[in-house]
Amino acid sequence: MPLMEEANKAAGCGAFRAAYVMVWIACAESIKRRFEEAGNRDSTAGKVSTKIRKMESQHASIDTTLLEEAKQYGFITDSEYTELIYIYNMRCIYGHPY
């Protein structure tokens, strides 16, 4: 997966903030891609994929919606949701330091 390879390279160079952001993007893109692929065979997944595309076209944040939908659909377990929401929240902190 190219994003994870880039994240590893960034971390290896000491660009930890960039690496963390790329890890989150890789996770989110993977889940999004799973909905797109499942949407070809399943109308529920297709509706989620359409919802995500619409949100993106309106420049709305899809991150928490994506995680909630993935948990509800069964792509991720409760414990995976907890881990991913933590990664997302830390991405927000690292990506937008105050």
All heavy atoms as an XYZ file, in Angstrom:
778
protein
N       0.848     -1.176      0.000
C       0.000      0.000      0.000
C       0.893      1.239      0.000
O       1.666      1.449      0.941
C      -0.907     -0.064      1.229
C      -1.715      1.163      1.481
S      -2.740      1.035      2.949
C      -4.220      0.399      2.223
N       0.814      2.043     -1.045
C       1.714      3.187     -1.197
C       1.683      4.180     -0.033
O       2.729      4.683      0.371
C       1.243      3.848     -2.492
C       0.558      2.768     -3.249
C      -0.046      1.864     -2.207
N       0.513      4.469      0.506
C       0.450      5.446      1.606
C       1.173      4.948      2.849
O       1.838      5.725      3.534
C      -1.004      5.772      1.948
C      -1.700      6.752      1.014
C      -3.188      6.828      1.329
C      -1.079      8.124      1.102
N       1.061      3.675      3.136
C       1.756      3.133      4.311
C       3.263      3.136      4.081
O       4.024      3.403      5.007
C       1.248      1.728      4.631
C      -0.163      1.713      5.187
S      -0.402      2.730      6.663
C       0.491      1.775      7.876
N       3.688      2.850      2.851
C       5.116      2.915      2.535
C       5.631      4.338      2.715
O       6.717      4.551      3.269
C       5.364      2.428      1.109
C       5.129      0.947      0.923
C       5.179      0.504     -0.531
O       5.579      1.306     -1.404
O       4.796     -0.645     -0.780
N       4.862      5.311      2.254
C       5.258      6.708      2.424
C       5.291      7.092      3.898
O       6.176      7.831      4.334
C       4.309      7.630      1.663
C       4.472      7.571      0.168
C       3.549      8.533     -0.559
O       3.200      9.583      0.015
O       3.177      8.220     -1.694
N       4.319      6.600      4.659
C       4.293      6.887      6.097
C       5.534      6.321      6.774
O       6.146      6.990      7.620
C       3.026      6.315      6.729
N       5.917      5.112      6.396
C       7.135      4.515      6.965
C       8.372      5.325      6.596
O       9.248      5.547      7.440
C       7.290      3.068      6.492
C       6.385      2.116      7.230
O       6.042      2.340      8.381
N       5.994      1.057      6.553
N       8.449      5.768      5.355
C       9.590      6.580      4.923
C       9.616      7.909      5.678
O      10.678      8.367      6.108
C       9.534      6.830      3.423
C       9.863      5.607      2.599
C       9.756      5.899      1.110
C       9.997      4.641      0.289
N       9.814      4.883     -1.150
N       8.450      8.523      5.825
C       8.377      9.798      6.548
C       8.810      9.618      8.004
O       9.577     10.421      8.535
C       6.966     10.371      6.483
N       8.343      8.554      8.635
C       8.726      8.294     10.022
C      10.226      8.040     10.125
O      10.882      8.503     11.063
C       7.941      7.108     10.573
N      10.761      7.325      9.145
C      12.195      7.038      9.140
C      13.057      8.283      9.002
O      14.209      8.297      9.425
N      12.481      9.316      8.415
C      13.204     10.587      8.248
C      12.918     11.562      9.384
O      13.379     12.704      9.351
C      12.804     11.233      6.924
S      13.314     10.299      5.482
N      12.124     11.129     10.344
C      11.804     12.000     11.464
C      10.594     12.885     11.245
O      10.290     13.736     12.082
N       9.870     12.697     10.156
C       8.669     13.490      9.878
C       7.455     12.762     10.472
O       6.605     12.232      9.760
C       8.503     13.695      8.383
N       7.421     12.734     11.785
C       6.416     11.927     12.483
C       4.993     12.452     12.300
O       4.058     11.671     12.185
C       6.764     11.821     13.968
C       8.105     11.192     14.195
C       9.145     11.917     14.754
C       8.343      9.883     13.814
C      10.384     11.337     14.953
C       9.579      9.290     14.003
C      10.607     10.029     14.577
N       4.827     13.754     12.277
C       3.493     14.318     12.076
C       2.958     13.916     10.706
O       1.824     13.458     10.574
C       3.520     15.839     12.201
C       2.135     16.459     12.072
C       2.159     17.961     12.117
N       2.839     18.433     13.308
C       3.150     19.701     13.536
N       2.836     20.617     12.658
N       3.752     20.054     14.625
N       3.767     14.052      9.687
C       3.357     13.660      8.338
C       3.051     12.161      8.285
O       2.084     11.741      7.655
C       4.444     14.017      7.331
N       3.870     11.366      8.945
C       3.657      9.917      8.960
C       2.317      9.574      9.601
O       1.567      8.739      9.082
C       4.798      9.225      9.709
N       2.002     10.235     10.697
C       0.750      9.941     11.393
C      -0.450     10.312     10.531
O      -1.413      9.557     10.432
C       0.700     10.683     12.728
C      -0.180      9.992     13.730
C       0.355      9.083     14.627
C      -1.548     10.218     13.767
C      -0.442      8.421     15.544
C      -2.353      9.565     14.669
C      -1.803      8.674     15.556
O      -2.599      8.017     16.449
N      -0.381     11.452      9.882
C      -1.467     11.886      9.002
C      -1.633     10.896      7.850
O      -2.755     10.526      7.492
C      -1.221     13.326      8.496
C      -2.208     13.704      7.411
C      -1.306     14.320      9.659
N      -0.521     10.437      7.287
C      -0.606      9.475      6.186
C      -1.175      8.132      6.641
O      -1.895      7.484      5.878
C       0.757      9.288      5.539
C       1.124     10.432      4.618
S       2.629     10.117      3.688
C       3.837     10.797      4.794
N      -0.869      7.718      7.858
C      -1.449      6.476      8.387
C      -2.966      6.610      8.437
O      -3.700      5.710      8.013
C      -0.868      6.127      9.774
C      -1.700      5.067     10.471
C       0.568      5.661      9.640
N      -3.451      7.750      8.932
C      -4.900      7.940      8.978
C      -5.508      7.925      7.572
O      -6.527      7.292      7.331
C      -5.308      9.226      9.695
C      -6.756      9.485      9.444
C      -7.303     10.464      8.686
C      -7.843      8.659      9.877
N      -8.661     10.312      8.623
C      -9.019      9.212      9.350
C      -7.934      7.515     10.659
C     -10.270      8.665      9.582
C      -9.189      6.960     10.893
C     -10.336      7.533     10.357
N      -4.891      8.629      6.649
C      -5.415      8.672      5.280
C      -5.462      7.267      4.690
O      -6.439      6.896      4.028
C      -4.591      9.630      4.400
C      -4.777     11.073      4.867
C      -4.986      9.501      2.933
C      -3.829     12.062      4.225
N      -4.442      6.468      4.942
C      -4.413      5.094      4.437
C      -5.572      4.281      5.008
O      -6.233      3.536      4.275
C      -3.080      4.431      4.776
N      -5.837      4.434      6.294
C      -6.954      3.715      6.924
C      -8.287      4.148      6.320
O      -9.118      3.306      5.952
C      -6.959      3.972      8.438
S      -5.563      3.276      9.331
N      -8.495      5.445      6.227
C      -9.763      5.964      5.705
C      -9.969      5.570      4.246
O     -11.071      5.154      3.865
C      -9.808      7.494      5.851
N      -8.938      5.667      3.441
C      -9.056      5.311      2.027
C      -9.328      3.823      1.856
O     -10.063      3.417      0.957
C      -7.812      5.727      1.249
C      -7.691      7.221      1.042
C      -8.835      7.814      0.226
O      -9.259      7.201     -0.771
O      -9.317      8.895      0.596
N      -8.758      3.015      2.718
C      -8.995      1.576      2.653
C     -10.461      1.252      2.939
O     -11.083      0.455      2.217
C      -8.090      0.850      3.655
O      -8.375     -0.527      3.667
N     -11.012      1.870      3.964
C     -12.428      1.644      4.294
C     -13.321      2.168      3.180
O     -14.278      1.501      2.775
C     -12.788      2.298      5.640
C     -12.030      1.606      6.780
C     -14.290      2.243      5.887
C     -12.108      2.332      8.110
N     -12.997      3.337      2.675
C     -13.787      3.917      1.582
C     -13.783      3.001      0.360
O     -14.825      2.746     -0.251
C     -13.231      5.298      1.227
C     -14.117      6.088      0.280
C     -13.639      7.510      0.155
C     -12.644      7.621     -0.951
N     -12.306      9.008     -1.296
N     -12.617      2.463      0.034
C     -12.495      1.556     -1.108
C     -13.307      0.276     -0.887
O     -13.940     -0.237     -1.807
C     -11.022      1.229     -1.355
C     -10.764      0.399     -2.581
C      -9.280      0.222     -2.902
N      -8.415      0.060     -1.744
C      -7.601      1.020     -1.250
N      -7.557      2.206     -1.836
N      -6.845      0.792     -0.206
N     -13.337     -0.205      0.342
C     -14.126     -1.403      0.647
C     -15.607     -1.154      0.407
O     -16.314     -2.013     -0.117
C     -13.883     -1.856      2.085
C     -12.492     -2.438      2.283
C     -12.239     -2.825      3.706
N     -12.993     -4.041      4.011
C     -13.035     -4.587      5.210
N     -12.372     -4.041      6.218
N     -13.729     -5.677      5.430
N     -16.092      0.027      0.781
C     -17.496      0.362      0.517
C     -17.767      0.444     -0.979
O     -18.801     -0.027     -1.450
C     -17.897      1.670      1.202
C     -18.357      1.494      2.615
C     -17.649      2.043      3.667
C     -19.508      0.769      2.906
C     -18.060      1.876      4.972
C     -19.941      0.595      4.209
C     -19.211      1.151      5.248
N     -16.841      1.042     -1.726
C     -17.027      1.151     -3.173
C     -17.092     -0.222     -3.826
O     -17.953     -0.477     -4.670
C     -15.897      1.981     -3.784
C     -15.972      3.448     -3.417
C     -14.735      4.240     -3.823
O     -13.793      3.643     -4.423
O     -14.695      5.437     -3.518
N     -16.195     -1.117     -3.428
C     -16.172     -2.463     -4.002
C     -17.410     -3.257     -3.597
O     -18.009     -3.939     -4.430
C     -14.897     -3.187     -3.579
C     -13.654     -2.605     -4.223
C     -12.361     -3.193     -3.678
O     -12.409     -4.120     -2.847
O     -11.294     -2.711     -4.093
N     -17.789     -3.174     -2.323
C     -18.981     -3.899     -1.853
C     -20.241     -3.320     -2.477
O     -21.220     -4.036     -2.692
C     -19.067     -3.853     -0.331
N     -20.213     -2.032     -2.779
C     -21.363     -1.370     -3.373
C     -21.745     -1.922     -4.730
O     -22.888     -1.774     -5.165
N     -20.808     -2.576     -5.388
C     -21.107     -3.209     -6.674
C     -22.013     -4.424     -6.512
O     -22.644     -4.854     -7.473
C     -19.814     -3.637     -7.385
C     -18.964     -2.455     -7.781
O     -19.479     -1.396     -8.109
N     -17.662     -2.632     -7.752
N     -22.056     -4.990     -5.305
C     -22.841     -6.198     -5.055
C     -23.929     -6.023     -4.002
O     -24.804     -6.859     -3.879
C     -21.907     -7.326     -4.589
C     -20.850     -7.694     -5.593
C     -19.870     -8.719     -5.054
N     -19.174     -8.350     -3.831
C     -18.146     -7.508     -3.755
N     -17.689     -6.930     -4.843
N     -17.570     -7.257     -2.610
N     -23.825     -4.946     -3.229
C     -24.733     -4.778     -2.095
C     -25.278     -3.352     -2.083
O     -24.505     -2.388     -2.066
C     -23.980     -5.083     -0.789
C     -24.865     -4.929      0.423
O     -25.714     -5.808      0.660
O     -24.716     -3.913      1.128
N     -26.584     -3.231     -2.070
C     -27.188     -1.895     -2.158
C     -26.920     -1.052     -0.910
O     -26.776      0.168     -1.011
C     -28.693     -1.996     -2.404
O     -29.345     -2.612     -1.318
N     -26.820     -1.686      0.257
C     -26.543     -0.922      1.479
C     -25.161     -0.290      1.406
O     -24.994      0.902      1.704
C     -26.651     -1.823      2.722
O     -27.968     -2.386      2.768
C     -26.390     -1.046      3.995
N     -24.179     -1.070      0.996
C     -22.825     -0.531      0.844
C     -22.799      0.524     -0.252
O     -22.093      1.530     -0.134
C     -21.845     -1.660      0.527
N     -23.566      0.319     -1.303
C     -23.647      1.296     -2.374
C     -24.201      2.623     -1.893
O     -23.721      3.691     -2.304
N     -25.191      2.568     -1.014
C     -25.756      3.805     -0.461
C     -24.727      4.544      0.383
O     -24.643      5.778      0.339
C     -26.998      3.491      0.367
C     -28.186      3.073     -0.474
C     -29.362      2.680      0.396
C     -30.503      2.136     -0.467
N     -31.609      1.625      0.340
N     -23.947      3.791      1.156
C     -22.901      4.415      1.964
C     -21.857      5.051      1.051
O     -21.439      6.187      1.276
C     -22.242      3.394      2.920
C     -21.039      4.012      3.632
C     -23.252      2.871      3.931
N     -21.455      4.331      0.020
C     -20.468      4.860     -0.923
C     -20.976      6.136     -1.581
O     -20.239      7.124     -1.704
C     -20.154      3.794     -1.979
O     -19.152      4.239     -2.843
N     -22.225      6.139     -1.977
C     -22.829      7.332     -2.582
C     -22.862      8.480     -1.577
O     -22.548      9.630     -1.923
C     -24.246      7.016     -3.084
O     -24.156      5.990     -4.073
C     -24.926      8.243     -3.664
N     -23.220      8.188     -0.343
C     -23.261      9.205      0.716
C     -21.879      9.824      0.913
O     -21.749     11.052      1.017
C     -23.749      8.561      2.018
C     -23.762      9.460      3.212
C     -24.247      8.686      4.439
C     -24.258      9.522      5.691
N     -24.745      8.740      6.854
N     -20.855      8.980      0.942
C     -19.490      9.460      1.141
C     -19.053     10.333     -0.037
O     -18.482     11.414      0.158
C     -18.521      8.271      1.336
C     -18.853      7.496      2.624
C     -17.068      8.725      1.327
C     -18.815      8.292      3.894
N     -19.325      9.893     -1.256
C     -18.967     10.694     -2.440
C     -19.675     12.046     -2.415
O     -19.085     13.075     -2.756
C     -19.299      9.934     -3.723
C     -18.280      8.877     -4.093
C     -18.441      8.383     -5.521
N     -19.780      7.895     -5.822
C     -20.187      6.638     -5.664
N     -19.359      5.736     -5.201
N     -21.416      6.287     -5.969
N     -20.948     12.048     -2.006
C     -21.700     13.304     -1.946
C     -21.091     14.245     -0.906
O     -20.923     15.437     -1.165
C     -23.164     13.024     -1.614
C     -24.017     14.269     -1.581
C     -25.464     13.949     -1.306
C     -26.286     15.228     -1.267
N     -27.689     14.968     -0.953
N     -20.756     13.697      0.262
C     -20.141     14.523      1.298
C     -18.815     15.111      0.807
O     -18.536     16.292      1.027
C     -19.911     13.697      2.568
C     -21.178     13.333      3.312
S     -20.862     12.254      4.732
C     -20.046     13.428      5.835
N     -18.027     14.288      0.136
C     -16.742     14.765     -0.380
C     -16.937     15.848     -1.433
O     -16.183     16.828     -1.454
C     -15.934     13.608     -0.968
C     -15.365     12.688      0.075
C     -14.546     11.560     -0.518
O     -14.950     10.998     -1.557
O     -13.501     11.248      0.075
N     -17.945     15.701     -2.270
C     -18.190     16.719     -3.301
C     -18.614     18.049     -2.679
O     -18.429     19.103     -3.284
C     -19.238     16.233     -4.304
O     -20.529     16.237     -3.739
N     -19.163     17.984     -1.482
C     -19.565     19.199     -0.758
C     -18.462     19.676      0.190
O     -18.690     20.560      1.003
C     -20.847     18.932      0.022
C     -22.026     18.601     -0.856
C     -23.238     18.113     -0.079
O     -23.148     17.738      1.097
N     -24.391     18.119     -0.730
N     -17.295     19.043      0.094
C     -16.133     19.383      0.921
C     -16.411     19.214      2.408
O     -15.859     19.941      3.238
C     -15.626     20.791      0.609
C     -15.306     20.989     -0.824
N     -14.191     20.440     -1.431
C     -15.978     21.633     -1.818
C     -14.181     20.747     -2.703
N     -15.251     21.471     -2.977
N     -17.277     18.251      2.735
C     -17.576     17.939      4.133
C     -16.617     16.854      4.615
O     -16.161     16.017      3.836
C     -19.017     17.460      4.268
N     -16.321     16.875      5.883
C     -15.457     15.849      6.466
C     -16.198     14.515      6.509
O     -17.327     14.443      7.003
C     -15.040     16.258      7.879
O     -14.314     15.209      8.475
N     -15.547     13.480      6.007
C     -16.183     12.161      5.981
C     -15.652     11.240      7.067
O     -16.169     10.142      7.257
C     -15.980     11.464      4.617
C     -14.502     11.138      4.390
C     -16.566     12.286      3.492
C     -14.264     10.095      3.331
N     -14.641     11.655      7.782
C     -13.901     10.758      8.663
C     -14.766     10.027      9.683
O     -14.771      8.796      9.718
C     -12.775     11.513      9.364
C     -11.791     12.116      8.378
O     -11.412     11.399      7.438
O     -11.420     13.282      8.550
N     -15.478     10.750     10.517
C     -16.272     10.076     11.543
C     -17.457      9.327     10.931
O     -17.807      8.243     11.394
C     -16.755     11.061     12.629
O     -17.458     12.133     12.009
C     -15.581     11.602     13.432
N     -18.030      9.882      9.880
C     -19.121      9.193      9.187
C     -18.629      7.872      8.624
O     -19.298      6.840      8.752
C     -19.689     10.067      8.044
O     -20.167     11.288      8.591
C     -20.797      9.355      7.289
N     -17.468      7.889      8.027
C     -16.882      6.687      7.456
C     -16.691      5.611      8.533
O     -17.041      4.441      8.326
C     -15.551      7.033      6.796
C     -14.888      5.973      5.951
C     -15.759      5.592      4.760
C     -13.540      6.472      5.469
N     -16.170      6.008      9.679
C     -15.963      5.041     10.759
C     -17.284      4.508     11.308
O     -17.419      3.302     11.555
C     -15.133      5.662     11.880
C     -13.673      5.933     11.554
C     -12.976      6.574     12.737
C     -12.962      4.650     11.148
N     -18.238      5.391     11.509
C     -19.547      4.953     12.013
C     -20.206      3.973     11.051
O     -20.744      2.940     11.459
C     -20.459      6.159     12.238
C     -20.052      7.066     13.375
C     -20.212      6.430     14.747
O     -21.058      5.539     14.897
O     -19.473      6.838     15.648
N     -20.171      4.308      9.761
C     -20.782      3.437      8.754
C     -20.048      2.093      8.669
O     -20.678      1.047      8.510
C     -20.802      4.122      7.388
C     -21.694      5.339      7.308
C     -23.179      5.024      7.287
O     -23.568      3.832      7.253
O     -23.971      5.981      7.309
N     -18.723      2.116      8.767
C     -17.945      0.878      8.702
C     -18.262     -0.024      9.897
O     -18.370     -1.244      9.752
C     -16.455      1.194      8.659
N     -18.439      0.582     11.052
C     -18.799     -0.192     12.247
C     -20.198     -0.773     12.091
O     -20.421     -1.960     12.350
C     -18.720      0.716     13.480
C     -19.055      0.033     14.771
C     -18.927      1.021     15.921
C     -19.609      0.512     17.155
N     -19.679      1.527     18.196
N     -21.125      0.047     11.656
C     -22.506     -0.395     11.499
C     -22.622     -1.481     10.427
O     -23.366     -2.445     10.587
C     -23.401      0.794     11.147
C     -24.869      0.455     11.079
C     -25.713      1.695     10.843
O     -25.220      2.806     10.711
N     -27.017      1.497     10.785
N     -21.866     -1.344      9.354
C     -21.937     -2.304      8.249
C     -21.233     -3.617      8.591
O     -21.538     -4.651      8.025
C     -21.328     -1.686      6.985
C     -21.548     -2.502      5.748
C     -22.781     -2.517      5.102
C     -20.524     -3.282      5.215
C     -22.992     -3.267      3.966
C     -20.718     -4.038      4.070
C     -21.959     -4.029      3.455
O     -22.168     -4.787      2.327
N     -20.283     -3.556      9.515
C     -19.560     -4.757      9.910
C     -18.165     -4.872      9.326
O     -17.526     -5.917      9.450
N     -17.683     -3.813      8.702
C     -16.319     -3.824      8.186
C     -15.301     -3.792      9.321
O     -14.197     -4.303      9.183
C     -16.065     -2.644      7.260
C     -16.541     -2.850      5.853
C     -16.870     -1.758      5.073
C     -16.638     -4.099      5.285
C     -17.292     -1.916      3.755
C     -17.063     -4.278      3.976
C     -17.397     -3.184      3.216
N     -15.664     -3.139     10.422
C     -14.762     -3.064     11.568
C     -15.527     -3.449     12.832
O     -16.731     -3.246     12.927
C     -14.122     -1.662     11.721
C     -15.184     -0.570     11.887
C     -13.209     -1.348     10.542
C     -14.616      0.820     12.172
N     -14.795     -4.002     13.785
C     -15.376     -4.402     15.068
C     -15.411     -3.200     16.008
O     -14.848     -2.137     15.708
C     -14.540     -5.513     15.715
O     -13.236     -4.982     16.024
C     -14.418     -6.729     14.799
N     -16.035     -3.386     17.150
C     -16.078     -2.311     18.148
C     -14.665     -1.922     18.588
O     -14.367     -0.731     18.732
C     -16.893     -2.735     19.367
C     -18.378     -2.809     19.087
O     -18.840     -2.228     18.081
O     -19.097     -3.449     19.887
N     -13.800     -2.907     18.812
C     -12.443     -2.587     19.257
C     -11.645     -1.907     18.139
O     -10.862     -0.990     18.411
C     -11.717     -3.830     19.759
O     -11.587     -4.783     18.739
N     -11.844     -2.325     16.899
C     -11.178     -1.654     15.782
C     -11.689     -0.228     15.642
O     -10.906      0.692     15.355
C     -11.399     -2.429     14.483
C     -10.660     -3.750     14.446
C     -11.102     -4.655     13.316
O     -12.264     -4.559     12.857
O     -10.271     -5.476     12.889
N     -12.978     -0.026     15.854
C     -13.545      1.324     15.821
C     -12.857      2.206     16.870
O     -12.464      3.337     16.573
C     -15.054      1.282     16.072
C     -15.670      2.648     16.213
C     -16.042      3.377     15.100
C     -15.849      3.212     17.471
C     -16.585      4.642     15.222
C     -16.387      4.476     17.605
C     -16.755      5.188     16.478
O     -17.286      6.452     16.623
N     -12.702      1.672     18.075
C     -12.057      2.429     19.156
C     -10.638      2.816     18.773
O     -10.218      3.962     18.981
C     -12.060      1.610     20.454
O     -13.416      1.324     20.818
C     -11.378      2.354     21.591
N      -9.904      1.878     18.187
C      -8.533      2.165     17.775
C      -8.499      3.193     16.642
O      -7.682      4.118     16.659
C      -7.844      0.886     17.312
C      -7.572     -0.081     18.438
C      -7.076     -1.433     17.953
O      -6.840     -1.599     16.738
O      -6.919     -2.328     18.802
N      -9.388      3.035     15.675
C      -9.394      3.952     14.533
C      -9.862      5.356     14.915
O      -9.335      6.343     14.390
C     -10.247      3.386     13.397
C      -9.621      2.201     12.671
C     -10.651      1.518     11.767
C      -8.410      2.640     11.863
N     -10.825      5.453     15.815
C     -11.275      6.783     16.233
C     -10.153      7.483     17.013
O      -9.982      8.704     16.913
C     -12.616      6.741     17.015
C     -13.318      8.109     16.967
C     -12.433      6.325     18.450
C     -13.953      8.444     15.681
N      -9.358      6.701     17.737
C      -8.205      7.274     18.431
C      -7.184      7.793     17.412
O      -6.680      8.915     17.554
C      -7.558      6.239     19.349
C      -6.315      6.760     20.025
C      -6.411      7.617     21.122
C      -5.052      6.438     19.555
C      -5.279      8.118     21.732
C      -3.915      6.936     20.156
C      -4.034      7.774     21.241
O      -2.903      8.282     21.838
N      -6.894      6.979     16.397
C      -5.960      7.418     15.349
C      -6.486      8.683     14.686
O      -5.737      9.643     14.466
C      -5.725      6.300     14.307
C      -4.951      5.146     14.941
C      -4.978      6.840     13.083
C      -4.878      3.911     14.075
N      -7.782      8.719     14.398
C      -8.377      9.911     13.778
C      -8.235     11.131     14.692
O      -7.811     12.208     14.253
C      -9.849      9.671     13.448
C     -10.567     10.950     13.113
C     -10.282     11.652     11.953
C     -11.509     11.482     13.991
C     -10.913     12.848     11.662
C     -12.142     12.675     13.708
C     -11.841     13.355     12.546
O     -12.467     14.542     12.273
N      -8.572     10.976     15.963
C      -8.491     12.112     16.890
C      -7.058     12.614     17.027
O      -6.815     13.823     17.057
C      -9.066     11.734     18.255
C     -10.566     11.653     18.231
O     -11.237     12.370     17.498
N     -11.126     10.762     19.027
N      -6.107     11.700     17.089
C      -4.712     12.113     17.181
C      -4.246     12.747     15.868
O      -3.439     13.670     15.880
C      -3.823     10.923     17.566
C      -4.115     10.374     18.957
S      -4.077     11.623     20.261
C      -2.355     12.042     20.260
N      -4.777     12.280     14.752
C      -4.467     12.907     13.454
C      -4.918     14.355     13.481
O      -4.238     15.252     12.982
C      -5.168     12.147     12.328
C      -4.762     12.519     10.925
C      -5.418     13.682     10.262
N      -6.857     13.794     10.422
C      -7.541     14.850     10.036
N      -6.943     15.874      9.459
N      -8.824     14.924     10.230
N      -6.070     14.595     14.073
C      -6.574     15.974     14.177
C      -5.625     16.826     15.013
O      -5.344     17.974     14.669
C      -7.969     15.989     14.784
S      -9.229     15.282     13.703
N      -5.125     16.265     16.080
C      -4.198     17.003     16.955
C      -2.876     17.240     16.245
O      -2.352     18.356     16.227
C      -3.987     16.252     18.279
C      -5.284     16.290     19.093
C      -2.818     16.831     19.073
C      -5.305     15.385     20.305
N      -2.312     16.187     15.640
C      -1.019     16.327     14.961
C      -1.136     17.151     13.683
O      -0.221     17.897     13.344
C      -0.445     14.959     14.610
C      -0.027     14.132     15.793
C      -0.179     12.759     15.794
C       0.542     14.716     16.921
C       0.207     11.990     16.874
C       0.921     13.965     18.013
C       0.756     12.589     17.974
O       1.141     11.844     19.045
N      -2.234     17.005     12.974
C      -2.406     17.703     11.704
C      -2.800     19.149     11.851
O      -2.570     19.958     10.959
N      -3.396     19.496     12.992
C      -3.859     20.870     13.226
C      -3.432     21.332     14.622
O      -4.274     21.593     15.472
C      -5.386     20.955     13.126
C      -5.933     20.435     11.853
N      -5.799     21.087     10.655
C      -6.618     19.302     11.575
C      -6.371     20.392      9.710
N      -6.875     19.295     10.229
N      -2.138     21.410     14.882
C      -1.708     21.809     16.232
C      -2.114     23.251     16.530
O      -2.115     24.105     15.652
C      -0.191     21.656     16.167
C       0.151     21.786     14.731
C      -1.028     21.255     13.957
N      -2.448     23.481     17.775
C      -2.867     24.820     18.201
C      -1.809     25.436     19.082
O      -1.178     24.831     19.848
C      -4.185     24.744     18.962
C      -5.302     24.204     18.111
C      -5.734     22.897     18.231
C      -5.899     25.011     17.157
C      -6.736     22.408     17.438
C      -6.916     24.530     16.366
C      -7.345     23.219     16.491
O      -8.345     22.742     15.704
